[in-house]
Amino acid sequence: MGSGDGTGAALLMEIPKVDLRGLEPDTPGWARARAAVTASMTAHGCVVVVHDALGAELRQALFGRALPQLFALPFEAKKRSGCFINGPHRGYVGQVPSEALESVPIQDAGDPGSIRAFSDDLWPQGNQEFCDTVVEFAKNMLELEQTVERLILEGLGTRDESIASHLGSLSHLVRMTLYGTPPDKETGISLRAHRDEHMTTVLAQHEVGGLEVQVGDGRWVAVPPEPGTLTVMAGDQFRVVTNGRVPGCVHRVRTPSGRVRFSALLNRRCKGQAVLRAIDELVDDDHPLMYNPCGPEEYRAFRLSEEGRNLSDPLKAFCGVER
C-alpha cells in the first residue's frame, strides 16, 4: 500500500471540505458540489463533507449515551453481538494486543425491529433510547452516503439508470468503535494503515482526533473531529466499481494523546451474492478495464487469508487485469 506507519506528526487537514447542506439535484449548487466531491475522491479516495445529518442532539445521544452504554457492557455481552452478523470476521472486535480498540457491528441498523432484537439481547430490561438513536443515525448516514455516491458517479459520467442499479445492489452496516490507549506509545498508532474492503465508509468522529489519511505523495494528513463534518472514504469495492478512477483511501488511527476516542460509522458494501464489476460507462479506450469481475465474498476471504494479509494491494492480486 505504500502505507508505512511512520511516527512523524501528520499535517493539518488538506482534504477539502464540501458543504452539502440543503443540496438539491439539478441546481448550480449541486453541480458545484459534484465537481468538488469528485475531485477530492479521485485525488484522495475520501472527502470531508459539511452536513446536518449528525446534529447536536443526535451527536449527544450517540456519543454521550449510546456508545458509552454499549462499551460499558461486560465482554461476553459485547462478544455476543456478533451473533446478529452474517458471515465470518464481521462480529465484535476486541482484546487484540496489537490494536487498542473495541468495535461492535450492528446489521440492518435502519430497521427498528432488527435494532430492538439486537438491543434486547444486550439489555434484557430494554433500552429504547439506544434503539431510537441507532436507527436515526443509520437512516441519516445512509441518505448522506447515497447522495455522495451519486455525486461521484455523476461526476465520472455515469448514467442515472446505472447509478440506481448500483445503489440498489448495496447493503449497509453500522459499526461503533472505542479506541483506548495505543499499545505503542511512541507512535500512538491505534489502528494500522489500511484500505477498507467494502464500498464506502461514512465516519463520524467525536471530540478526540485520530483519523489520518495518506495523500498521493505519501504524506499523512490529519482529519480533525469538527462538529458538523463527516468523512466519506472509498474502499476496494469502489475501486472496482469506478474502474480505478477512485482510489481506495489509505488511512490509519493515531492517538498519541492516549485519550479514549469514540467513532461511529456506516459501511456500504456489495451484497454477498452480487457480482462486483466496473460500471460500463467507466470503461473506455482512455480507461481500459482495471479489475476483472469478482464475488465480494470471495475477495473478502482472500483478503483475510495469510497470502492476502501479506500483500500491499490484495485487490490487484485477486482480480487486477494484467497488462
Buried (B, 14 or more C-beta within 10 A) or exposed (E): EEBEBBEEEBEEBEBBBBBBEEBEEEEEBBBEBBEBBBBBBBBBBBBBBEBEBBBEEBBEBBBEBBBEBBBEBEEEBBBBBBEBBEEEEBBBBBEEEEBBBBBBBBBBBBBBEBBBEBBEEBBEEEBEEBBBBBBBBBBBBBEBBBBBBBBBBBBBBBEEEBBEEBBEBBBBBBBBBBBBEBBBEEBBBBBBBBBBBBBBBBBBBBEBBBBBBBBEEEBBBBBEBEEBBBBBBBBBBBBBBBBBBBBBBBBBBBBBEBEBBBBBBBBBBBEEEBEBBBBEBBBEEEBEBBBBEBBBBEBBBBBBEEEBEEBEBBBBEBBBEEE
